[in-house]
Amino acid sequence: MDARDVFDLEEMPRLPADPKRYGIGIVGAGGIVESAHLPAYRKAGFRVEAIYDLVPEKARRLADQFGIPRACARLDELLDRPEVNIADIAVPARAQPEVALRAIAAGKHLLCQKPFAETYPEALRIVNAADAAKLRVAVNQNMRFSPLISAARTLVERGWLGQLVSAEIQVNVKTPWDLWGWILSLDRLEIMYHSIHYLDALRMLLGDPDSVYCLGQHYPGQKARGETRTTTLLEYPDERWGLVRAEHNNLNDERDWSCSFRLEGTSGTAKGTFGALFDYPVGRPDTICYRAAPITGDAWIEPALEGRWFPDGFVGTMASLMRAIDEGRVPPHSGRDNLKTLALVFAAYRSMAEHRPVRLAEIVAPGS
Ligand SMILES: NC(=O)c1ccc[n+]([C@@H]2O[C@H](COP(=O)([O-])OP(=O)(O)OC[C@H]3O[C@@H](n4cnc5c(N)ncnc54)[C@H](O)[C@@H]3O)[C@@H](O)[C@H]2O)c1
């Protein structure tokens, strides 16, 4: 096989057989629903039946803009509708568990936003409630479905990079946190709301680390209360490592920004850039370049990647949930899988506070 063709073989993201089979009810009509969820669903041909927001005019405005049949005045009005099969929740994490549990009680499958919850027990409660009701719950960790990370996963699954030894994501940008007024007062910011995507993507590629060491810092004079600069090191038992370095206070314009990814194996390297943070939420295309010695020899291959993280990653999370419901299986980005991403996040915060490596087992142990 020609290595250049590898990504043409993948339909990324893979749509369900009938994209209109499930009716979607959206809870939350904020920035991300307008700029990513709804454009993604329009592109994929999904059927959005209803939308609700605490602020009714926000729901009405998006219903008009995207041709959604119903803007609901109350959450129950949306959850009572039989044509809504999947509740697509996009509210701040603090409000998500209550909405999720009510949606489960109403018999809806769930796509929750990240972070899944602000505490581990709340996330566990959602997962257990969904299991008991035989409903699927997935989490919108859409970087997994971004063109760059999907391509890297394809290389890993084909074994072309050999045995993996390290993975890193490094970001140096200026993030306009003011876009999310509610975020400025949170004690936990960067890892909880941003690097959680990178940690989830590295987990998907490398697996679960044993322990995490994390530095979380502020920038002089920053408006946000939580940390905006983090360095997180993941340690694996067999000498693999992962690194996430995120700086959100770059003084310079986008010409100086960088969002890079690198994955090393014993027979190859994949490296690339992701574009979602440039001119947010418009973004730029992702890039990838790889050398897999057994397949490409000394040549580096740079295939063109189709789509962008925003909005195509959002097609990916919903499409993958729909396919899992169709096939009666657990989706790869399930709530239960996400408990491990959350464990990483909470381990990182404990590490930050206690200035020591924290084992994941400390977080998931009963009573922790
Ligand atoms: N997956 C991603 O890539 C991604 C990107 C951006 C934001 N997000 C997540 O999406 C969520 C929303 O982010 P946003 O940028 O749209 O924020 P936003 O502030 O623009 O919108 C949040 C909306 O939720 C509404 N809301 C709050 N509580 C509610 C409740 N109980 N019921 C109904 N509506 C409620 C608010 O009125 C507001 O309209 C956050 O959790 C954020 O972390 C995810």
PDBQT file of the ligand as one rigid body, heavy atoms in Angstrom, charges set to zero:
ROOT
HETATM    1  N1  LIG A 401     -15.547  20.490  23.510  1.00  0.00    +0.000 N 
HETATM    2  C1  LIG A 401     -15.038  21.672  23.245  1.00  0.00    +0.000 C 
HETATM    3  O1  LIG A 401     -14.157  21.763  22.433  1.00  0.00    +0.000 OA
HETATM    4  C2  LIG A 401     -15.562  22.883  23.949  1.00  0.00    +0.000 A 
HETATM    5  C3  LIG A 401     -15.231  24.159  23.497  1.00  0.00    +0.000 A 
HETATM    6  C4  LIG A 401     -15.774  25.266  24.168  1.00  0.00    +0.000 A 
HETATM    7  C5  LIG A 401     -16.598  25.073  25.263  1.00  0.00    +0.000 A 
HETATM    8  N2  LIG A 401     -16.854  23.801  25.699  1.00  0.00    +0.000 N 
HETATM    9  C6  LIG A 401     -17.699  23.539  26.894  1.00  0.00    +0.000 C 
HETATM   10  O2  LIG A 401     -19.054  23.804  26.573  1.00  0.00    +0.000 OA
HETATM   11  C7  LIG A 401     -19.701  24.354  27.709  1.00  0.00    +0.000 C 
HETATM   12  C8  LIG A 401     -20.369  25.662  27.291  1.00  0.00    +0.000 C 
HETATM   13  O3  LIG A 401     -19.378  26.531  26.779  1.00  0.00    +0.000 OA
HETATM   14  P1  LIG A 401     -19.736  27.830  25.938  1.00  0.00    +0.000 P 
HETATM   15  O4  LIG A 401     -18.465  28.301  25.342  1.00  0.00    +0.000 OA
HETATM   16  O5  LIG A 401     -20.885  27.604  25.034  1.00  0.00    +0.000 OA
HETATM   17  O6  LIG A 401     -20.167  28.814  27.126  1.00  0.00    +0.000 OA
HETATM   18  P2  LIG A 401     -21.199  30.014  27.086  1.00  0.00    +0.000 P 
HETATM   19  O7  LIG A 401     -21.004  30.751  28.344  1.00  0.00    +0.000 OA
HETATM   20  O8  LIG A 401     -21.085  30.747  25.798  1.00  0.00    +0.000 OA
HETATM   21  O9  LIG A 401     -22.639  29.295  27.096  1.00  0.00    +0.000 OA
HETATM   22  C9  LIG A 401     -23.151  28.539  28.168  1.00  0.00    +0.000 C 
HETATM   23  C10 LIG A 401     -24.679  28.561  28.021  1.00  0.00    +0.000 C 
HETATM   24  O10 LIG A 401     -25.250  27.652  28.971  1.00  0.00    +0.000 OA
HETATM   25  C11 LIG A 401     -26.421  28.261  29.497  1.00  0.00    +0.000 C 
HETATM   26  N3  LIG A 401     -26.729  27.592  30.765  1.00  0.00    +0.000 N 
HETATM   27  C12 LIG A 401     -26.048  27.643  31.922  1.00  0.00    +0.000 A 
HETATM   28  N4  LIG A 401     -26.630  26.820  32.831  1.00  0.00    +0.000 NA
HETATM   29  C13 LIG A 401     -27.677  26.235  32.211  1.00  0.00    +0.000 A 
HETATM   30  C14 LIG A 401     -28.658  25.293  32.616  1.00  0.00    +0.000 A 
HETATM   31  N5  LIG A 401     -28.672  24.787  33.852  1.00  0.00    +0.000 N 
HETATM   32  N6  LIG A 401     -29.611  24.934  31.721  1.00  0.00    +0.000 NA
HETATM   33  C15 LIG A 401     -29.619  25.451  30.463  1.00  0.00    +0.000 A 
HETATM   34  N7  LIG A 401     -28.727  26.367  30.027  1.00  0.00    +0.000 NA
HETATM   35  C16 LIG A 401     -27.746  26.741  30.898  1.00  0.00    +0.000 A 
HETATM   36  C17 LIG A 401     -26.067  29.722  29.616  1.00  0.00    +0.000 C 
HETATM   37  O11 LIG A 401     -27.214  30.548  29.704  1.00  0.00    +0.000 OA
HETATM   38  C18 LIG A 401     -25.268  29.946  28.317  1.00  0.00    +0.000 C 
HETATM   39  O12 LIG A 401     -26.124  30.325  27.245  1.00  0.00    +0.000 OA
HETATM   40  C19 LIG A 401     -18.631  24.516  28.793  1.00  0.00    +0.000 C 
HETATM   41  O13 LIG A 401     -18.665  23.440  29.695  1.00  0.00    +0.000 OA
HETATM   42  C20 LIG A 401     -17.322  24.435  28.029  1.00  0.00    +0.000 C 
HETATM   43  O14 LIG A 401     -16.296  23.827  28.782  1.00  0.00    +0.000 OA
HETATM   44  C21 LIG A 401     -16.358  22.730  25.057  1.00  0.00    +0.000 A 
ENDROOT
TORSDOF 0
